[in-house]
């Protein structure tokens, strides 16, 4: 199966072609120390796609992984405004185990979305498992969020553990996003501080 474009929401890449990394994304991938974890995650998702009876027959699938981070210390407003909080984020992991084996592996904790070549959302899940997309879940439609990456309006989208609350980056711009039952709400980082501080 050919995965023409694989998008990691922390930074856009194509079939592990590092030349497509946004510069800030390159920097942050190394700061967070997750380069090998990114590759392991992509390989795991590719393996899950190959095992899926529907997705395995499709070509040119697009994959989006929104990585969930943790922040162990209180965030100060000054750290948000000068972006220094980005350097203190820590990736979250979960363990995937196999029933017939004692073997387990840790994978980046993500929200994973898989689209066809036309941007139709087909599947969602994580490194544990992927499921057929059945439209909005709990009143939240994730397609507008995925479209920000699909249409290259954002190079990086990640979250720090608050349900449907994200940070997006495009070149030198950084802003906040909340995915609500009434659609995406976007905020300047300064206006978004109150949502970040509650983390």
C-alpha positions, 0 to 999 in steps of 0.5 A, spaced: 500 500 500 502 506 498 501 512 503 502 518 499 502 523 504 503 522 512 501 528 516 504 528 523 500 533 526 506 536 530 509 537 523 507 535 516 511 530 513 511 526 507 513 518 507 518 520 512 521 525 508 524 530 513 525 535 507 518 537 508 518 539 516 516 546 517 523 549 521 519 550 527 517 543 527 524 540 526 526 544 532 521 542 536 521 534 534 528 535 537 527 539 543 521 534 545 526 528 543 521 524 539 524 523 532 524 516 533 517 515 537 514 519 531 517 514 526 515 508 531 508 511 531 507 512 523 510 504 522 504 502 527 499 506 524 501 503 517 501 496 520 494 497 523 491 500 516 494 494 512 490 490 517 484 493 516 479 490 510 477 497 507 483 501 508 488 496 506 485 496 499 485 504 498 491 508 495 494 515 497 491 515 504 493 521 509 494 520 516 494 526 521 496 525 528 495 530 534 500 528 539 498 529 546 503 533 551 503 533 558 506 539 562 508 538 569 509 545 572 504 551 573 504 555 566 505 562 567 502 567 562 509 570 561 511 563 559 506 563 554 507 569 551 514 568 550 513 561 547 518 558 552 512 553 555 513 549 548 520 547 551 517 544 557 512 540 554 513 532 555 510 527 550 505 522 553 505 515 551 501 509 552 503 502 552 500 497 547 501 489 548 499 483 544 495 478 547 499 472 545 505 475 547 508 478 553 511 483 548 509 491 549 511 497 546 510 504 548 507 509 543 506 516 543 499 518 545 495 521 539 488 523 536 489 519 529 485 521 523 485 518 516 483 521 510 482 519 503 486 523 497 480 527 497 480 529 504 474 525 506 475 522 513 475 515 514 477 513 520 480 515 527 483 512 533 490 511 536 496 507 536 492 502 540 486 501 534 483 505 529 475 505 527 471 507 522 469 514 522 462 515 523 461 523 523 461 527 529 462 524 536 459 527 542 457 533 538 464 534 536 466 534 529 473 533 528 473 534 520 474 542 521 480 541 525 483 536 520 482 540 514 486 546 517 492 540 516 489 538 510 489 545 507 496 546 510 493 552 514 497 549 520 503 546 520 503 543 527 497 542 532 497 539 538 494 539 545 496 538 552 490 534 555 484 538 555 478 535 551 478 538 544 483 544 546 489 545 541 495 549 540 496 550 532 502 553 529 504 555 522 510 558 520 511 564 526 504 564 528 501 560 534 494 560 536 489 557 540 483 552 538 477 550 541 473 544 538 466 546 540 459 543 539 458 549 535 464 549 531 472 551 531 473 557 535 480 560 534 484 565 539 490 569 539 495 566 544 494 572 548 486 571 548 487 563 549 492 564 555 486 563 560 484 556 557 492 554 557 493 556 564 487 552 567 491 546 564 
